[in-house]
Amino acid sequence: MKKIQGGVCAPKGFKAAAYAAKIKYEGRDDMAMLYSDEPCEIAGTFTTNVVKAAPVIWDRDIVQAGDTVRAAVVNTGIANACTGQEGMDCVKATAWAAADALGIKENEVLIGSTGVIGMQLPVDKLRTGAYALASGLERSPEAANRAAKAIMTTDTHEKEIAYEFEIGGVTVHIGGMSKGSGMIHPNMCTMLGYITTDVAISGDMLQKALSDVVTDTFNMISVDGDTSTNDTLLAFANGLAENPMIDTEGMDYDTFYKALNTVCLHLAKEMAADGEGATKLVECEVRGADTKDNARILAKSVIGSSLVKAAMYGCDANWGRELCALGYSGVTFDPQNVDMYFRADDKEMLICKSGVGTDYSEDEAAKLLSSDHVEIKVDMHMGSESAVAYGCDLTYDYVKINADYRS
Amino acid sequence: MKKIQGGVCAPKGFKAAAYAAKIKYEGRDDMAMLYSDEPCEIAGTFTTNVVKAAPVIWDRDIVQAGDTVRAAVVNTGIANACTGQEGMDCVKATAWAAADALGIKENEVLIGSTGVIGMQLPVDKLRTGAYALASGLERSPEAANRAAKAIMTTDTHEKEIAYEFEIGGVTVHIGGMSKGSGMIHPNMCTMLGYITTDVAISGDMLQKALSDVVTDTFNMISVDGDTSTNDTLLAFANGLAENPMIDTEGMDYDTFYKALNTVCLHLAKEMAADGEGATKLVECEVRGADTKDNARILAKSVIGSSLVKAAMYGCDANWGRELCALGYSGVTFDPQNVDMYFRADDKEMLICKSGVGTDYSEDEAAKLLSSDHVEIKVDMHMGSESAVAYGCDLTYDYVKINADYRS
């Protein structure tokens, strides 16, 4: 697998565009469009929050119908959540405008929104934006990058990635972009994620791969424990690479799965590291768990703890907080079997052995924790299952950003 | 019921003492003792965290044995959690010293610790403290108040309360003290709570009352979502009021239950309001839920949301975050049925009607939210069950306190 430029435009036949619709932000793009020259198989995973934003309902219905799609329109600034019938009408109007401009059907257009909950979107601006985006589509790394920037809210930088690899001797591509960075929690985060690929794969296998990959990537990150109303991850596959069609499990499926997993893991870690106010990426790897689910639960409990996150910000090796978070995770275990290591920049320290603190140096630990990428490694000594969760520290800036988000 | 002075010393036969053992804090008391002239029935509830501090294991065993007790010794600064055999030996040594000084048995002495996890307690200081406390016991409002202050960690003020009421024509008393204020989350918080009463009640009925009361009081508060390793709530009943013994449910039990609930609710709300860094008490009342459990889950989900808490700090009526938190609580409901009100200082505003924002004034809402006691009232329109959860806002100071707690 070779990392390449081009983001969502790296796969053949995908174009992108960005536009400043002035929905809420000034002086930046706040709408993006993704378009495929050919019909795409589509797969999606969505928020589990029972309060679902209007575009989530729209996209879910399209994905469930199983027909091919051609485009996606995304806006930032307003989430179009808790907006009732007016919100749903706005989604339809936007899809209709995009379809009209692109000469496709409205149910070939997926819609994504992120931003403030409870406000109505200015439908005229969305409609104007859809037409402007359609006329500005191009296939270039620059267009992909502008689109990745246009979907940001409080993110500090865009998140995109692309790879080239081979399936059945044929060169294929996969690209992706996503945005974080607050209201981020498993079961989809406040994230919008768009994966494009020119791999020929059936809709069923695409959905299977996406659903499985999400479990250990996007669903293993947490910024603040809040599961958003808008989380949406979509994968578009247009088949233009002309590899032998993947319609069953097997070697080709495995190759695609691995590429999809690499793209999603990269975007997920980027989102965790760019959590609101975050100064560092915090990983927790739990190994030696009795079941895979328990490994995931334990790792996420540590990453989600406000006290662990605050200690990470303060570079304080207050490991009892990690052990405490394992303890209230809901998983049953014997604390006397737990070992814990802190790791950063290729240096590893054994902090807790058999549930009791070791004679480590606080100064050395503080120095290690000052890295911008800290790993907490936990061995439960119960079995052979492992999982990794990704989060960030809790900082003054998180509070600042969220105390005053709407103004 | 009449509110009275005297805290844990208000009921007949209870004495208290405080002492500066210099375990971690300087220039303040950091150990407290509670003692009853007569043997007490004892009831307790403890953390559900599988990582339990040594004193929690000690106390739980005593409560489960069902014998009467006489005293409690509490220290602050170090939690004696994740300390292995050395930690348990320290608990025994402290109980033995207190028992020796008081002329009672060591299994009549309950132990409580709060503070940093993972450090060993200086056993000599604990032992010296136990003897000093025993010689300083007295029954006075001042002694009760000093004890309530001595058990504080990052609390900004002591929490104590006492009431006088009647059972079967006999005047009886109940008092309590507790400490918060970080690592506070349902299923017992990082709290230590001590209730004293001179009511004559059987151990079984005392335990039943305490367990039931906790569900809607201490277990409905949250500061930061972290369930501590040390949470302990103990109720001591020495029977000195000589009311007709309460050994079955009935009118007298109901009267006692009501008094116990009042004391626990007062202490719980005080703890929420004094959460680390908090500037205000935030209540969420959910009514119209289909089941009592669902009402509790919904209310706690709102109170526990970092985004709701940050918005409360910023006096931002960002009600979509409340609706979002209801949505990811795990309870199934139709967002279109949800009404939401903000209330403070006898002013109430309808913010969200049938899942959609009303035409409220942002300025008026911001003014209302600037109160130091804000209520979020939610009507689910699904049934007739209700519950109230108690929390606080998320502030810079929370991060500051917890990024650097150990230094």
Interface residues (C-beta under 8 A of the other chain):
Chain A: T48 N49 V50 V51 K52 A79 A81 C82 T83 G84 E86 V116 I117 G118 M119 G182 M183 H185 N187 D224 G225 D226 T227 S228 T229 G304 S305 S306 L307 A310 A311 Y313 G314 D316 N318 W319 G320 R321 L323 C324 A325 L326 G327 Y328 V331 T332 F333 P335 Q336 C352 S354 G355 V356 G357 L394 T395 Y396 Y398 V399 K400 I401 N402 A403 D404 Y405 R406 S407
Chain B: T48 N49 V50 V51 K52 A79 A81 C82 T83 G84 E86 V116 I117 G118 M119 G182 M183 H185 N187 D224 G225 D226 T227 S228 T229 G304 S305 S306 L307 A310 A311 Y313 G314 D316 N318 W319 G320 R321 L323 C324 A325 L326 G327 Y328 V331 T332 F333 P335 Q336 C352 S354 G355 V356 G357 L394 T395 Y396 Y398 V399 K400 I401 N402 A403 D404 Y405 R406 S407
